Amino acid sequence: MGLSPVCTSAISILTRCLQAGGLFIACISLCSAAENVCLKNGFCMQADSHTRNDQVLILHIGSGTLEFPASAVSQIQTMPGDHAQSIQSHSSAPAATARDLLKAAAKAQGLPEELVQSVARAESGFRPDAVSRRGALGLMQLMPGTAASLGVNPQCAAENAEGGAKYLRSLLLRYHGDSALALAAYNAGPGAVARFGGVPPYEETRRYVTRVLNEYSRQRTPESKASAGERISRPSATN
């Protein structure tokens, strides 16, 4: 049975996303991968384990899952124990390492490091292996399509941090430095911000914006406030 257009599109997007950058030593692979899963299009990825529900193959990756039509998978190989252990040693990076990656990404994009770290704390809790129910990946919880458009590999912690900071910067530029609108768009999408003419009335989004801005304010030192100047704004009364 052939793949539906929706399934084919989803696989294509995810494949482009994961192929955007090769894994290298600075990358942090997903935690304790024990299986190598290869799709019929030739792309392979690592997973902790898998289960099957009728015609759907469910890959268990870190604390989340990814689903594929079973017919799209060509083979699943069990990885040698020493290789899986090697991957685990790279993936169990402490929060300090994640913070270093986020700090470098913020510096590269000209953003306050406290803002980027506040977003990462709210998005993933600084966990490079985080996978949301909607399929967002890594430190900055990039959706596969967003990561592909940014040209980064979301499974690589360094590239994930870079992509998230780059996307956040583009939103701040789009909304002329209004952090409330930029964060709302990061959470709910620019379309929702445009549709409602401001921060959408979604409880989740409003909690998210408040949480990130409060954390950002808490982290800032007098020195960082002086260096950041007015680049990042507080929510306005019209938002």
C-alpha positions as a Markdown table, in Angstrom:
| # | Residue | x | y | z |
|---|---|---|---|---|
| 1 | Met | 0.0 | 0.0 | 0.0 |
| 2 | Gly | 1.5 | 3.4 | -1.0 |
| 3 | Leu | 2.0 | 6.3 | 1.4 |
| 4 | Ser | -0.6 | 9.0 | 1.5 |
| 5 | Pro | 0.4 | 12.5 | 0.4 |
| 6 | Val | 0.3 | 13.7 | 4.1 |
| 7 | Cys | 2.6 | 10.9 | 5.2 |
| 8 | Thr | 5.0 | 11.4 | 2.3 |
| 9 | Ser | 5.1 | 15.2 | 3.1 |
| 10 | Ala | 5.8 | 14.6 | 6.8 |
| 11 | Ile | 8.6 | 12.2 | 6.0 |
| 12 | Ser | 10.1 | 14.5 | 3.5 |
| 13 | Ile | 10.1 | 17.5 | 5.9 |
| 14 | Leu | 11.6 | 15.4 | 8.7 |
| 15 | Thr | 14.2 | 14.0 | 6.4 |
| 16 | Arg | 15.3 | 17.4 | 5.1 |
| 17 | Cys | 15.4 | 18.6 | 8.6 |
| 18 | Leu | 17.6 | 15.8 | 9.9 |
| 19 | Gln | 19.9 | 16.0 | 6.8 |
| 20 | Ala | 20.4 | 19.7 | 7.1 |
| 21 | Gly | 23.7 | 19.3 | 9.0 |
| 22 | Gly | 25.9 | 16.2 | 9.6 |
| 23 | Leu | 26.4 | 15.1 | 13.2 |
| 24 | Phe | 29.9 | 16.0 | 14.6 |
| 25 | Ile | 31.6 | 15.8 | 17.9 |
| 26 | Ala | 29.9 | 19.0 | 19.3 |
| 27 | Cys | 26.5 | 17.5 | 18.6 |
| 28 | Ile | 24.6 | 15.8 | 21.3 |
| 29 | Ser | 22.7 | 12.8 | 20.0 |
| 30 | Leu | 19.5 | 11.7 | 21.5 |
| 31 | Cys | 19.8 | 9.8 | 24.8 |
| 32 | Ser | 21.0 | 6.2 | 25.0 |
| 33 | Ala | 20.0 | 5.3 | 21.4 |
| 34 | Ala | 19.9 | 1.5 | 21.0 |
| 35 | Glu | 18.4 | 1.1 | 17.5 |
| 36 | Asn | 19.2 | 2.4 | 14.1 |
| 37 | Val | 16.0 | 2.9 | 12.0 |
| 38 | Cys | 16.3 | 3.3 | 8.3 |
| 39 | Leu | 13.6 | 4.6 | 6.0 |
| 40 | Lys | 13.0 | 3.5 | 2.4 |
| 41 | Asn | 14.2 | 6.9 | 1.2 |
| 42 | Gly | 17.7 | 6.0 | 2.5 |
| 43 | Phe | 17.7 | 8.2 | 5.6 |
| 44 | Cys | 18.5 | 6.6 | 9.0 |
| 45 | Met | 18.0 | 7.9 | 12.5 |
| 46 | Gln | 18.7 | 6.6 | 16.0 |
| 47 | Ala | 16.1 | 5.7 | 18.6 |
| 48 | Asp | 15.9 | 4.2 | 22.1 |
| 49 | Ser | 13.4 | 1.6 | 21.1 |
| 50 | His | 10.2 | 1.1 | 19.0 |
| 51 | Thr | 6.7 | -0.3 | 19.2 |
| 52 | Arg | 4.1 | -0.9 | 16.5 |
| 53 | Asn | 0.5 | 0.0 | 16.6 |
| 54 | Asp | -1.2 | -1.6 | 13.6 |
| 55 | Gln | 0.3 | 0.1 | 10.5 |
| 56 | Val | 2.1 | 2.8 | 12.6 |
| 57 | Leu | 5.7 | 2.4 | 13.8 |
| 58 | Ile | 6.3 | 4.5 | 17.0 |
| 59 | Leu | 9.9 | 5.4 | 17.7 |
| 60 | His | 10.8 | 6.2 | 21.3 |
| 61 | Ile | 13.4 | 8.9 | 21.5 |
| 62 | Gly | 14.4 | 10.4 | 24.8 |
| 63 | Ser | 11.2 | 11.4 | 26.6 |
| 64 | Gly | 9.1 | 11.7 | 23.4 |
| 65 | Thr | 8.0 | 9.7 | 20.3 |
| 66 | Leu | 8.0 | 10.0 | 16.5 |
| 67 | Glu | 5.5 | 8.1 | 14.4 |
| 68 | Phe | 5.9 | 6.8 | 10.8 |
| 69 | Pro | 3.8 | 4.6 | 8.6 |
| 70 | Ala | 5.3 | 1.1 | 9.1 |
| 71 | Ser | 5.5 | 0.8 | 5.3 |
| 72 | Ala | 8.0 | 3.7 | 5.2 |
| 73 | Val | 10.6 | 1.8 | 7.2 |
| 74 | Ser | 13.1 | -0.5 | 5.5 |
| 75 | Gln | 15.0 | -1.9 | 8.4 |
| 76 | Ile | 15.7 | -1.6 | 12.1 |
| 77 | Gln | 19.1 | -2.6 | 13.4 |
| 78 | Thr | 20.0 | -3.2 | 17.1 |
| 79 | Met | 23.1 | -1.2 | 17.8 |
| 80 | Pro | 26.1 | -2.8 | 19.6 |
| 81 | Gly | 26.2 | -2.1 | 23.3 |
| 82 | Asp | 29.5 | -0.2 | 23.2 |
| 83 | His | 28.2 | 2.1 | 20.5 |
| 84 | Ala | 25.0 | 2.9 | 22.4 |
| 85 | Gln | 27.1 | 3.5 | 25.5 |
| 86 | Ser | 29.3 | 5.9 | 23.6 |
| 87 | Ile | 26.2 | 7.8 | 22.3 |
| 88 | Gln | 24.8 | 7.9 | 25.9 |
| 89 | Ser | 28.0 | 9.5 | 27.2 |
| 90 | His | 27.7 | 12.3 | 24.7 |
| 91 | Ser | 24.0 | 12.8 | 25.2 |
| 92 | Ser | 23.9 | 13.1 | 28.9 |
| 93 | Ala | 25.5 | 16.5 | 28.8 |
| 94 | Pro | 25.0 | 18.6 | 32.0 |
| 95 | Ala | 22.9 | 21.7 | 32.0 |
| 96 | Ala | 26.2 | 23.8 | 32.0 |
| 97 | Thr | 27.1 | 22.4 | 28.6 |
| 98 | Ala | 23.6 | 23.3 | 27.2 |
| 99 | Arg | 24.0 | 26.8 | 28.7 |
| 100 | Asp | 27.3 | 27.2 | 27.0 |
| 101 | Leu | 25.7 | 26.3 | 23.6 |
| 102 | Leu | 22.9 | 28.7 | 24.2 |
| 103 | Lys | 25.3 | 31.4 | 25.2 |
| 104 | Ala | 27.3 | 31.0 | 22.0 |
| 105 | Ala | 24.1 | 31.0 | 19.9 |
| 106 | Ala | 22.9 | 34.1 | 21.6 |
| 107 | Lys | 26.2 | 35.9 | 21.0 |
| 108 | Ala | 26.2 | 34.8 | 17.3 |
| 109 | Gln | 22.8 | 36.3 | 16.8 |
| 110 | Gly | 23.4 | 39.5 | 18.9 |
| 111 | Leu | 20.8 | 38.5 | 21.5 |
| 112 | Pro | 21.0 | 38.7 | 25.3 |
| 113 | Glu | 22.1 | 35.3 | 26.5 |
| 114 | Glu | 19.6 | 35.6 | 29.3 |
| 115 | Leu | 16.7 | 35.8 | 26.9 |
| 116 | Val | 17.8 | 32.8 | 24.8 |
| 117 | Gln | 18.4 | 30.7 | 28.0 |
| 118 | Ser | 15.0 | 31.8 | 29.4 |
| 119 | Val | 13.3 | 30.5 | 26.2 |
| 120 | Ala | 15.3 | 27.2 | 26.4 |
| 121 | Arg | 14.3 | 26.8 | 30.1 |
| 122 | Ala | 10.6 | 27.2 | 29.2 |
| 123 | Glu | 10.8 | 25.1 | 26.1 |
| 124 | Ser | 12.9 | 22.1 | 27.2 |
| 125 | Gly | 14.3 | 22.6 | 30.6 |
| 126 | Phe | 17.8 | 22.6 | 29.0 |
| 127 | Arg | 17.3 | 19.0 | 27.8 |
| 128 | Pro | 18.9 | 18.3 | 24.4 |
| 129 | Asp | 16.9 | 15.1 | 24.0 |
| 130 | Ala | 13.5 | 16.7 | 24.7 |
| 131 | Val | 10.7 | 15.8 | 22.2 |
| 132 | Ser | 7.3 | 17.3 | 22.6 |
| 133 | Arg | 3.9 | 15.6 | 21.8 |
| 134 | Arg | 3.8 | 17.7 | 18.6 |
| 135 | Gly | 7.2 | 16.6 | 17.5 |
| 136 | Ala | 9.3 | 19.7 | 18.5 |
| 137 | Leu | 12.9 | 18.7 | 19.2 |
| 138 | Gly | 15.8 | 19.7 | 21.4 |
| 139 | Leu | 16.9 | 22.6 | 23.5 |
| 140 | Met | 14.8 | 25.2 | 21.7 |
| 141 | Gln | 12.0 | 22.8 | 20.7 |
| 142 | Leu | 12.2 | 23.4 | 16.9 |
| 143 | Met | 9.6 | 21.9 | 14.8 |
| 144 | Pro | 11.0 | 19.8 | 11.9 |
| 145 | Gly | 9.7 | 22.2 | 9.3 |
| 146 | Thr | 11.1 | 25.3 | 11.1 |
| 147 | Ala | 14.5 | 23.6 | 11.5 |
| 148 | Ala | 14.6 | 22.7 | 7.8 |
| 149 | Ser | 13.8 | 26.3 | 6.8 |
| 150 | Leu | 16.7 | 27.4 | 9.1 |
| 151 | Gly | 19.1 | 24.9 | 7.7 |
| 152 | Val | 19.9 | 23.2 | 11.0 |
| 153 | Asn | 19.8 | 19.7 | 12.3 |
| 154 | Pro | 17.5 | 19.8 | 15.4 |
| 155 | Gln | 19.0 | 16.5 | 16.8 |
| 156 | Cys | 22.3 | 18.3 | 17.2 |
| 157 | Ala | 22.3 | 20.4 | 20.3 |
| 158 | Ala | 24.7 | 23.0 | 19.0 |
| 159 | Glu | 22.7 | 23.5 | 15.8 |
| 160 | Asn | 19.4 | 23.4 | 17.7 |
| 161 | Ala | 20.5 | 26.3 | 19.9 |
| 162 | Glu | 21.8 | 28.2 | 16.8 |
| 163 | Gly | 18.5 | 27.7 | 15.0 |
| 164 | Gly | 16.4 | 28.6 | 17.9 |
| 165 | Ala | 18.3 | 31.8 | 18.5 |
| 166 | Lys | 18.2 | 32.7 | 14.8 |
| 167 | Tyr | 14.5 | 32.1 | 14.7 |
| 168 | Leu | 14.0 | 34.2 | 17.8 |
| 169 | Arg | 16.1 | 37.0 | 16.3 |
| 170 | Ser | 14.0 | 37.0 | 13.1 |
| 171 | Leu | 10.8 | 37.3 | 15.2 |
| 172 | Leu | 12.2 | 40.2 | 17.2 |
| 173 | Leu | 13.1 | 42.0 | 14.0 |
| 174 | Arg | 9.7 | 41.2 | 12.6 |
| 175 | Tyr | 7.9 | 42.8 | 15.6 |
| 176 | His | 10.4 | 45.7 | 16.0 |
| 177 | Gly | 11.9 | 44.4 | 19.2 |
| 178 | Asp | 8.6 | 43.7 | 21.0 |
| 179 | Ser | 9.5 | 40.6 | 23.0 |
| 180 | Ala | 5.9 | 39.8 | 24.0 |
| 181 | Leu | 4.9 | 39.5 | 20.3 |
| 182 | Ala | 8.1 | 37.7 | 19.4 |
| 183 | Leu | 7.7 | 35.1 | 22.2 |
| 184 | Ala | 4.0 | 34.7 | 21.3 |
| 185 | Ala | 4.9 | 33.9 | 17.7 |
| 186 | Tyr | 7.6 | 31.5 | 18.9 |
| 187 | Asn | 5.0 | 29.6 | 20.9 |
| 188 | Ala | 1.9 | 29.9 | 18.8 |
| 189 | Gly | 3.2 | 30.9 | 15.4 |
| 190 | Pro | 3.3 | 34.3 | 13.5 |
| 191 | Gly | 0.0 | 33.5 | 11.9 |
| 192 | Ala | -1.8 | 33.5 | 15.3 |
| 193 | Val | -0.2 | 36.8 | 16.2 |
| 194 | Ala | -1.4 | 38.3 | 12.9 |
| 195 | Arg | -4.8 | 36.8 | 13.2 |
| 196 | Phe | -5.4 | 38.3 | 16.7 |
| 197 | Gly | -3.5 | 41.5 | 16.1 |
| 198 | Gly | -1.3 | 40.8 | 19.2 |
| 199 | Val | -0.6 | 38.1 | 21.7 |
| 200 | Pro | -3.2 | 35.4 | 21.0 |
| 201 | Pro | -5.8 | 34.8 | 23.7 |
| 202 | Tyr | -4.5 | 31.3 | 24.3 |
| 203 | Glu | -3.9 | 30.5 | 27.9 |
| 204 | Glu | -0.9 | 28.4 | 27.1 |
| 205 | Thr | 0.7 | 31.2 | 25.0 |
| 206 | Arg | 0.0 | 33.9 | 27.6 |
| 207 | Arg | 1.5 | 31.8 | 30.4 |
| 208 | Tyr | 4.5 | 31.1 | 28.2 |
| 209 | Val | 5.1 | 34.7 | 27.4 |
| 210 | Thr | 4.8 | 35.7 | 31.0 |
| 211 | Arg | 7.0 | 32.9 | 32.2 |
| 212 | Val | 9.8 | 33.6 | 29.8 |
| 213 | Leu | 9.8 | 37.4 | 30.4 |
| 214 | Asn | 9.8 | 36.9 | 34.2 |
| 215 | Glu | 12.7 | 34.4 | 33.9 |
| 216 | Tyr | 14.6 | 36.8 | 31.7 |
| 217 | Ser | 14.0 | 39.7 | 34.1 |
| 218 | Arg | 15.2 | 37.5 | 37.0 |
| 219 | Gln | 18.4 | 36.5 | 35.2 |
| 220 | Arg | 19.5 | 39.9 | 34.1 |
| 221 | Thr | 22.2 | 41.6 | 36.1 |
| 222 | Pro | 22.7 | 45.4 | 36.2 |
| 223 | Glu | 25.6 | 45.0 | 33.8 |
| 224 | Ser | 23.6 | 42.9 | 31.3 |
| 225 | Lys | 20.7 | 45.4 | 31.5 |
| 226 | Ala | 23.1 | 48.2 | 30.6 |
| 227 | Ser | 24.6 | 46.3 | 27.7 |
| 228 | Ala | 21.3 | 45.1 | 26.3 |
| 229 | Gly | 19.8 | 48.6 | 26.5 |
| 230 | Glu | 16.3 | 48.7 | 25.0 |
| 231 | Arg | 16.7 | 45.8 | 22.5 |
| 232 | Ile | 14.1 | 43.7 | 24.4 |
| 233 | Ser | 10.9 | 45.3 | 25.4 |
| 234 | Arg | 8.3 | 44.4 | 28.0 |
| 235 | Pro | 4.7 | 43.7 | 26.9 |
| 236 | Ser | 2.7 | 46.8 | 26.0 |
| 237 | Ala | -0.8 | 47.5 | 27.2 |
| 238 | Thr | -2.1 | 46.8 | 23.7 |
| 239 | Asn | -0.7 | 43.3 | 23.7 |
